[in-house]
Amino acid sequence: MYGALEGAWFEILDDRFRTLFAPHIHVERLWSGARWSEGPAWFAAGRYLVWSDIPNNRMLRWDETDGSVSTFRSPSNHSNGNTVDLEGRLLSCEHLTRRVTRTNHDGRIDILADRFEGKRFNSPNDIVCKSDGSIWFTDPTYGILSDYEGEETAPEMDGCHVYRIDPTDGAVTCVANDFVQPNGLAFSPDESLLYISDTGASHRPKGPAHIRRFCVGADNRLSGGEVLATCTAGFFDGFRVDRAGRIWSSAFDGVHCLAPEGDLIGRIRIPEMVGNLTFGGHRRNRIFICGTSSLYSVFVMANGLGLG
């Protein structure tokens, strides 16, 4: 347990951030021992969180009922991003197998996508499920650049793109193809907007380190794509949106909170680089934060959207 409001853990840059915490709220370190934590997903029915430890090739499970941590899956095919679909099933992006999978309630794993136009994906990274059941995911090259987070190999794709899996026939379409390294993604509360981060600064000098905003058409085509916000500490990786439209994003110095217009209104400082986060708990007012080696949480005066 650490800090206090406007103390070691919270930095208020705008009064709109001040209302999101009570003075006694603190950050908690729930567990430590990973090499690179990513992809947290909250399962409300079981009151547990699943997340990836990519280099260790495993998925971990934190139980809210007793605070215990156990191995959920090992090996995990160097899984990265995870989320929950409309039926409460686990959706995962796997670096090693370069595919998107669904874990059914009986434990059976279905392959949802592993190729586009006959070519293998680079290494699916982050994933989100829309209310119509469609699945959207990003495909940068992090999992094929070395053997640390997957397996070093040559890409088959002509670039790093964003894809959609149709809920009816499973067809895969490319929805955005002008990214350097597309990474985190999330819809606005009414799903009229899709936010996508580009972490190209990780491998290109002066590369992108921002979140872009797209309009989502009735036919699920994207338009726009202007830069909404540029990260002031490293780059934005994974992020989530709350019911008021605020974006809570990972960064090198913790969690950045952005107003819907893109203004940085405050930070939650974490003593490790943050890779991703999600909302969970009974009222979805608890943010679970994947630091490099540790899992943290903090309660906020905001509520995340419905899916994990």
N, C-alpha and C positions, 0 to 999 in steps of 0.2 A: 504494500500500500504506500502510495507516494503523493506528495505535493498537496496543493490547495489551489483554489481558483486564483488565477493571475500569479500563481507561484511557480514551482518548478515544472509543472506539467501543462499549464494552460496559458496561451498567449492570445490576448484579446486585441484584435486589430480594428474592430468595428463593434459598436454597441449591439448589433444584431446577433453577435456571437455570445455576448454576455448573458442573454436570456436562456441559453441552451444548457446551463449548468447551475446546480445549487452550490453554495459555498463549501459544503462538506464533501462534495464528490471527489473521488480520487481514482487514479489509474491502478489497476491490479495486474501483477504478473502472475498468470495462472500456471505456467509451465515453461521449462527451458530445456534445450537439448537437441535442437534441430540444426541442420546446416543451412538450409534456405527454406523458410516457411512460406507457403503460398496457398491460394485458392480455398479460403474458408467457406463452408456451406452449413447453414443451420437447419436442423431437422426438428421441427416443433413437436411432432408427435412423440418422439423419443427423448426430447430435451437434451440433445447432444449436438456437438459441432464436429464436423469432419474437415481436415485440412491436409495439404500435401507437404511433405518434406522432400523436395525434388532430388537433390543429390543422393540422399539416402534411400531413394527408390521405395518410398513407403508413404502410406496415408495414415494419419493419426486421428484419434477420436477422444474428445474431451466430454465428460459426462457432467451435466449440470447438477445432478442429484447428489453426487458425492465428490466432485472435483477430480476424479481419477482420469488419467490419460492412458490409453492403450493403443495397440497397433490395430488399425482398421483393415489395412490391406498391405501385404508385402510379399512379393514385389508388386509395385503399382504401375509398372511401365513408365516410371518417372513422370507420374501425373503432375499436372500444374493446376489450372483453373477447374473449379467445381461449382455446381449450383444445383438447385432442386427444380424439377419440372412440376407441371400442374397436378400431377398425381402423387407427388411426394417422393419421386424416384431420383436417385443421384445421377447427374450428368457430369462427365469428366472429360478433360482434354489430356491426352497422353502424348508425351514427347517421344518416347522410345518407339511406339508403334505408329506414331504420326496419325492418330485417329481421334474421333469423338465417340464416347461410349455412354450407354445408359445401364445402370445397375438396377435390376428389377427388385421387387419386394422379396422374391424368393432367392435372391442372390445371383440369378442368371444375368450375364453381361451381354448386351446387344451392341453391335457395331453400327453406329448411326451414319458415320461418314469417315472414309479414309482416303478418298481420291476425288479429284475434280477434273473432268474431261480426260480421264485416263491417267492422270499424273498424281503421284502421292503428295499429300500436303507436306509443308515444311515441318512444323511442330505446333499443332493447335495449342493455344495458350490460355485464353480466357473465354467465358461462355455465359450467355444469359438466355432466359426463356421468356418469350412474349406471351401475352394473355390469350392469343389465338393458338398457342401450342407450338409455334415456330421456334426454332433454336438458332441463335446467332453466335458466331464465334470468330476469333481473330487467329491469324496464322503467321506469326513472325518466324524467324529462323533460329531462335535461341537454343532449341533442343537438338539442332544438327550442327551447331558451330564447334562443339567439343564433346568429349565423353563425360563431362561433369554433370550435365543436366539431361543427358540422353545419349546419343551416339553420333559422333562426327561423320558426316556424309555430305555428298553434293546435293543441292536442291534440285528438284525436278520442276518446280514452279518457276514462272518468269518473274516473280516478285512476291511480296508479302501482302496479302489481301484479307478482306473480311467477307464472311460467307453466311448464308442463311439456309437452314434445312427446313423444307416444307413439311407441315404437320400431317398432310394428307397422304402424299406419295413418297416422302423422303427425298425428293429431288433437291440437289444442292445448287445454289446460284451464288455468283459473286456479286456482292452489293457495293463494294468499294475497293478500288485498286490503285489508289494514289498515296499510299503510306510507305514510310521507310520501315518501321517496325510497329505495326498495329498491336495494341496490347489490351488494356482494360476496356470494358464497354458496359453501358447501362442505359436503360430507357428513362425518360422523364415520367412522372406519375401518370399522365394521360397517354403515354406512349406516342405522342406526336413528335417527340425528339429522341434521337439516339446520340449519346455521347461516346466518343472513342478516343482513347489516348494513343499517342505516338511516342515511343521511347527510342526513336532513332538516334538520339544523342548518346546512347550507350555504345555505339559502334561507328559513329560518323562525327568528326569534329564539327561543332556548331550545328549538329543535327537537331531535329525536332524534340522538344520536351514539353509537349502541350496536350490539351484536350480539345478536340474539335466537336462541333455541334452540327448535326444533320437533321433535316426535316424528313419525317417518315410519311410517305404518301399512302393513299388507300390501297394501292397495289404493292405496298412494301418497298417501293423504290426510294432511294435516298437522294436528297438534293441539298444544296448548300454546302456545308462542310467547312465553314469558317472556324478560325481558331477562337475558342472561348476563353481559355486561360493558359498562360505559360508558367511552368513550375519555377519557383524561386529557390528550390533546394533539390538539386538533382533532376529527377523527372517524375511525372505521375505514372504509376503503374496500375494496380487495380483500384477500383473505387465503387461506391454505392451511392444511391440517391434516396433521400428521405421523402416523406409524404408531402412536405412543403416545397420540394424541388431543389433543395440544397444538395450539393455534391460533396461527399466526404471521401477524400482521396489519399492514397499512400504517397509518401515522399521520403526523401533521404533523412529528414529530421523528425518524422512522425506522421501525423494525419493533418491534412489541410482541409479546412471547411470553406467551400465556395458558395456564394449566393447564386441563385439561378441565373443571374446576369453575368456570372463569372468572376465577381470581385472576391478576393481572398479576405475573409472576415475573421479568421482565427486559426490557431494551430493547437493540436494536442501533441506535446513533445514526447517522443519515445526515444530511449537511449540506444536504439538500433535502427538501421535502415528498415523501413516498412515496405513490404511487398504487396499486401492486399488486406482487405477487411470486409466485414459483413455485419448486418444487423441481426440480432437474435434475442432470445429470452421471450418470456410470456407475452410481453407487449411490444416486442421488437424495438425496445429503447435501450438496448445494450449493444455497444459496438465491440466486436471481437476483432482484434488487430494481430496480424501476422508480422511480427518483427523477424529479423534475420534468423535468430536462434530461438526465439521465445514467442509464446502466445500471451497477449494482454487483453484486458477488457476494461471498458468504462461505461457507466450509465450516462445517458444524455437526456435532455428535455426535448427529444425529437423521436420520431418513429420511422423505422425503415419500411420500405414497400413489402408486399406480401411474400415474395419468394426468397429462398435462402441464398 
